[in-house]
Amino acid sequence: MKKLIVTIEARMNSSRLPGKVMMEVSNKPLLIYLIENLKTISVLDDIVVATTTNTKDDKICNHLEKLNISYFRGDEFDVLGRVTKASIKFKADGVIQLTADNPLIDPEIIKKGINFFFESDFDCVSNTFTRSYPSGMDVSIFKRSFLEFVSKKAKKEKYREHVPLYVKENKNKFKIFEFFAEKKVYRPDISFTVDEESEFETIKKIIEHFKSKPISCKDLINFIEDK
């Protein structure tokens, strides 16, 4: 594997909570908390925010430019195409696909996925096809060549909106590896995803409580259980 990147899908025009990726906790956008967590993963060659050509997303791009963080702008509704084109532009061999909805994803879970990806010749490694971790810990890792193949094959609108969905529905046709949460973090019933104002308030309380980054999945679960 020559070059491994992360793509983060992010836009201002989300339907349920517009602008959520740039909502701030302690004067820092949620998107930047996610990026700072990812920077602790030493094997990554680049972190690329896959945003859109919508002018509303100028705010995201302007902020990223100030921090010297890579980004790619593509079709707002063709997320699969956007991520694929970003991986081509940045000449990636492997692509870790994340969304900005999940600002507190545990880097150790991503590292676990990377280890499986490097161990064998898989087209895709993912923990998203069968829910075992809390929502918000979702990671899929693709060979770029496989991502390009999927982008050509997956024509339906639902596949363009959700990057791993075509693979999930056709996983027996490809070299796919699923990994699952160990017992201590097996909590598919809870969520650390930000889709609503109430969820943002929960994430805000978590960040303000822990202060240091990153926060382990187990610590996040304990925090929720203690409340």
N, C-alpha and C positions, 0 to 999 in steps of 0.2 A: 504494500500500500504506500504509494508515493505521497499523496496529499489528502489529508482528512480535514474537512471543514464542518462547521455547524451552520445551518440556515435557521433563522428565526422568523416565522411568519408574523408580521405586525402591520396593522393599519389603524387609522383614526376612526374610520367609518363603520365600526362594529354596530350591529343592530340593537343589541340589548343595553350596552353600556358604552356609548360613543366616547372615544378618546381615552379609553381605560389604560392603554399601554403607556401613556404619558402622564397618567395620574401620579401624583407625587406623595411619597412618604419621607418625612425629614428632608425635604427639598431635593429629592432624587426620584426620577420617574421609575415606575416598576420595571420597564424595559431595561434600564441600566442595572438594577439589582440582578436581573437574570444574567446579563452579560458579565457582570463582575463574578458571579458564581461560576460561569463557564470558563473564565480565565484561569481558574484553579486547575483545569484539566490540561496537563502539560503536553499531551500528544496532539493537541489541536493545532493546525496550521493557520486557521483563520476562523473568525466569527463573522457571519454575513447576515445582516438583517434584510429579509426579503419582503420589501414593502411595495407600494403600488404607485402608479403614475397619477393617481388622484391628487389634485393640488392640496387637499387637506393633509396629505402625508408629507408635504414640504416641512412641516414642523418636526416630524421624526428625523428626516434627512438632515436638516439644519443642525439639530442637536447632535447627531452622530458625527457630522463633519467636525464639529468643535472638539469632539473627543477622539477623533481619528479612528473611528470604527467603520468597517466596511459595510456597504449596503448595495442592494440591487433593486431597481424599480421595474415592475411588470404589471400585467393585467390584474385588476383588482379582484375579479371573480374566478379567474383561472389560476388557482393556487398551485395546482400540480405543475402547470406550465411555468409559473413564476419560479418555483423552487428548482425545477429542472434547468431553466435558463440561467439561474444564478449559479448553479453548480458548474455549468459549462463555462460561463464567463470567468469564474475564479479557478478554472482548470482543476477541479477536485476529482479525485479517484474514488473517495468515499464521502458520503453526505449524511450527517446526523440531522434529522428533521425534527424541529421543535416548533412550538407556537408560543407567542408572547403572552397568551392567556395563563401560562403556567410559570410565573416569575420565581417560584421557590423550589423548582425541581432540584432534587438532590444530585450533585455531581457524581456521587459514588454510584448511583444507579446508572448514569450515563457511562461511567467507566466500566461497569459490569457488562453493559451492552457492547462496548468497544472491544473488551477482551474476547467475548464470544465471536464478534465479527472478525477479529484477527486470527482466531484459532482455526477457522476453517473457511472454505470457499463458499460462503453463503451469499445469496443475492440480497437478502434482507434479514436483519435481526431486529426484533421488536418486542415490547412488552404491552402493546396496545390492543392486540387482537382478542385476548382473553383478559378481562379485568381482574387483577390481583392486587396491584398497588393502589393507593388512593388516586383518585383523579387529580391530575396536576403533576404526576410523575411519569408522563407519557413520553417515550422516546422510540423512534424508528431510525435505523441506520441502513442506508442503501449503497450498493455499488452505483457509481454514477452511470455506468453503461446500462445497468438494469433500470434505473430511474428514467433514462431516456427511452428505453423499450416500453416501460409502463406508460409514459406520457404519450407515446404514439398509439398504444392499444386502447387506452381508457378514454373513450369518447363521451360517455354519458356525463351529464352535468354534475351528478352526485360525486363522480370520481374526480372531476376537476376541482371541486370544492374541498375535498378531504383527501390529502395526499396518500395515506396508507390504505384507503378503502378498497381500491381495485385489487391490491395484493391480498388483503384480508379475505375478500370474497373468492379469490382464486389461489389461495396459498398452497393447495396440494399440487399445483402445476409448476411450482418454482422451488428453489432451494432456500427455504425459509426456516429460521430458527426463532422460536418463541422462548422468552425467559420470564420467570414468574417470581413474585415476592416470596421471600422466606417468611416463616411464621410470624416473626416479631413485627413485620411491617405489612402483613396481609390484612389490609383494610380497604377492600373495594367499595365499601359503603360510605366512605367519607371523601371530601373533595378539598383541594387547595387551588382549584381553578378560579379565575376571576371572570365572571360573566354578568354579575349583578352588583349593585351598590353595596348590598349587605356582605357579599363575598369580599369586595374590596376592603370593607371595614375590618373584616376578620384578618385578612392578609396584613393590613396596616398594624393591627394589634400585635401580630406575630413578629413583624420586623422590629417594631419598637421595643418589644419584650427581649428579643435575643440580641439585637444590635450587631453582634459579630456575624460574619458570613463565612461560608454557607451554613445552612441549618440542615441537619440530617433529617431524613424522613421519619425516623423513630422519634426524634425530639419534637417534630411537628405533630405527630400523632399523640404524643404524651401531653402536649400543650392543649390540644382539642379535648382530650379525655378529662383533663383536670378542670376544664371550665364547666 
